[in-house]
């Protein structure tokens, strides 16, 4: 009896030993790291990478279907539209002509959603501006690797948000600095600030009623490209000649500016106009990344303005101007100009910054 039992166990071990080992691992807990992806219409954006919870690489991802909030299947995200896209990143140091910039652009038909088959990231194209109807959708995907595949229904939610022609990703400032005569140091007299897109004063910036910073669209042309006219004025809306608006120095170089983002720059007596063959504008950041890449800096020469002492003291009371007054009896000053906007729409835009408590020097 024992011999029969031993023989049975030996045969069983041989069978087990002959079976190939399991290859790879596919987790039951693969999930999106964003429960809801907020997607501004008409702007290229990407999602976060999903969590694969130790599953074996390489993974393969694909969208199997999209449903609206009521569970009805929709092809709205897969319909293709002709949009202008950048094939390569714009470089302000090398893309100095329209021809060079246009070589990096292509007009192609694209859907509103793409999925990276390797990383599992979603990309949303400018075609999202054509999606009509509901704003909330659910995405179903399939994930697979050497171990097998999993159908992941209701993988994540897409929430389409209104198109934002102008975004305010970082803080911008219109400031008047006084120049201390003893050491040439700068002291801010007054600064007008727009903190970000949640600032209560953003609506007044866009409708042209903010006292110091306004951004308005003045023409639908060019229909695909973008022109941006920058005007710097005194407190009374008198424009400053562009010759009085140099780059902000930084060591032996200078901080980033809109000139680096223009393939054609035209100046007249009252403004400077920058051109780019496709939004968003700006496209290039010399010094920063992330949201800070939209910071653009200028200053004014110290002979651009006189200080409106009467207006300042009417608002804030008496002030000792002596430390900033030169031998000619002039209060030496300099404007600090910091933009922090992203323009997503084509057409011609006017960006205007009034410098607080100044009068144009004549």
C-alpha angles and dihedrals in degrees: 000000000000091000090054091050093049091048091052093050091048092052091048092052091049091052092049092047091052094054113096115246119253111268122218132341131259113190123224087216102063106142145159115265089216115060088192126022111207108211122189108217118248096015128103111242140156136216132229121271115265122247111250095183098221097320115157119266138263098059126187122210134189138165111244099183146333125222132192123239090277093054096255115142114244136189094195093112092049098051109108126230132181110257135165113241138178112244092190134017117274113246117202092200095057109018094074100142135054091244093055092048093045090054087067094052132079134183107220141151111258137170121238094248134042130177125210102233092208105040100028093231119145121226121199118203133207087265089083087086088073096057110109132190122030126025099211125071139165124224125213117199141179121225122192143167139162090299096056139272141288130205108221110196120191087017093164143337125249116210113192113211129197118280111264110209088189127029127194103209098162143015121288128189143198107199139171113212123196117216114228108222096209096063107001089248123152126239120186112236095184136349128196110203136192103192102194142305091304094058111124090228097059093097091056090050090055098043093047099246100108110113096228113015128041133168117187137164110236101177141016089222132127089046096202104017129060131232121191121195113200117202123181116192142171120254090278096056095256106147122236121227111252089237086072092057112075129173118274107261121234114179109299092342135036141249122267119285143174092263088071089057097052129091089191125024122189124185131189132172094288110026151016120230121204124197134203125172093229138014148275099084126226100039102171134057120192099190113013145049136207117020090341090066086082093062111112122182139205137156132197127239115258093248095057101089144021117218116254094225093169093057093045095050091046087060101036109016132244118349132191105237094173099100089057099043119104130210090274091058093251124136103233113222144162132196121232112210121192122171123194109176139119117209111206099175132079124236132066120314132190117211113188130183122189115201111228121246096003139127123199109259112238 
